[in-house]
Amino acid sequence: MLEPALLRPGRMDMHIHMSYLTMEGFKILAYKYFQVSTNHHLFGEIKTLLETVNVTPADVAEELMRSEDTDMALQGVVELLLKRKKHVADIAARLKLHAEKNRNLAENYRKHRENATITDSDEELFDYSED
């Protein structure tokens, strides 16, 4: 059962889709914070990064507010996007490593089952603990 407060008008009666930031949205933010209405020399790099990294408008707005200097603020956005891109790549690499480990464990288990009965002494071969 849902909490009654969640069912009051204005709570659960409307769903609003909030997307990740696009370059068009970023240009609006850049204009609102720094009145940058033409292409800044960092816009190309930011555009490329926004095509590969999911970031919310709020995250970028927070970064833009860190400096009153346009170049420093936009460089901060580039660094934020690069950091997020690296974080996503690190997670993907860890997931790939765990998938490979699980495939190897499954293969070892299958071979062991084909050749012998598993005993208590075989347990270390199938250690599923996290690294």
PyMOL commands that set and color helices and strands:
alter all, ss='L'
color gray80, all
select helices_A, chain A and resi 4-7+23-34+43-50+57-64+70-115+120-126
alter helices_A, ss='H'
color red, helices_A
deselect
rebuild
show_as cartoon
